[in-house]
Amino acid sequence: MEFTLVESKQADLKSGLLDENAPLARALMSRQAGETIPYEAGDLKEVRILSVRRVEAGVATDAAEKRRETVRKAETQSELINQLNFATASGSKWGDYDVDVEKLMEQKGRE
């Protein structure tokens, strides 16, 4: 996973923006690439740091929203592909199944 450490108000883990005060972020602070550090959370026992980059400019205040929008678009595309695959497969087995692409896009847009 890749994270960008940000202030609490910008944090959005699903979008890769990790709160700098979160336990994982605190465990990563002042560490170097190549280090393996103990970190227990669920099945996770340790974290290996693959690379560290310093971001000179701060993360834009709307960065979390932009990343969420990107994730929403990817989810919509995935759902559309799943329904199209189902429609293709079900035509021979369960009868006709039409995908209403416009309705699907409208529903996903409201989420």
N, C-alpha and C positions, 0 to 999 in steps of 0.2 A: 504494500500500500504506500501511497505517497501522500504526505501531509504538508500543509503550509501552516506554520504556527501564527496565530492571529490573536487580537484582543477578543475578550469575551463577547462583545456585542457583534463581532463579525463571524463568530464561530458557526460552522455548519459541517459536522463530521461527514454527513452523507456526500457533501460537496468537496471534501478533502481539506476543509478549513478547521484545524484543531485549536481549541481554546488553549492559550499559552498557560493557563492555570490548571488544566486537566492533569490528572496523575501521569498519563503517558507523556504529555508534553514536558512536564517537570522532570521525568526520568530521562528524556532525550536531551535536555539542556546541557550545554558544555561538553557534549560527547563528540567523538570523531567518527568519520566513516571507517568501517571495518570493525568497530567495537560490537560486542554482543553484551547486552545488559539484561539482568534478571528483571522480568516484569510479568506478574501473574494476573491474569484476567480470564476467567472461563477456562478454556483448554490451553490458552496461551501461557507459556512458561518463561519465554525470553524473547527479546527483540534484537535483531541484527541490523545495524545501520549500514545501508549500502552506499549512500552518498549524502553529502550535506552541501547545500548551496545557500549563500546569503542573498536575500532579496533586498536590494538597496532601497527601492521605492516601496512604500507600504502597500498593502492590499487595498484596492479601491473599496469604498464602503458598499458598493453595489456588486462586488465580486461574488458574494454568496448567492445573491439572487440570480446572477448570470449563470453560475454553475448549476443552481437548481433548475433553471429553465433548460439548460442543456440536458440534464438528467431527465426532465419531463419529456422532452422531444425524443430522446432515445427510448424511453419507456413506451411512448405512443407508437413509435416505429416498430418496436418489438411486438407489441400487442397486435398491430395490423398484420405483421408477418405471420404471427401465430394463427390469427383468424383466417388468413388466406391459405395457410397450409392445411388447416382443419377443413376449410371449404373444399379444397382440392381432394383431400383424402376421403371426406365424408360423402362426396357426390356418388361414389360407387357403392357405398355401404349403407348409408342411412337416408338417402334421398338428397334432395336439393338443399343447399345451405348457402345463402347469399350473404356476403359481407357488405354491410352498409358503411362504406368508408367515410362518408360525410358525417354520419351519426357518431361513429367512433371518434373521429377527430374533434367533433363538438364536445363529446363527453370528456375526453382527455384534456381539452382546453379549459374546462371548468374545474379540474382537480388542482 
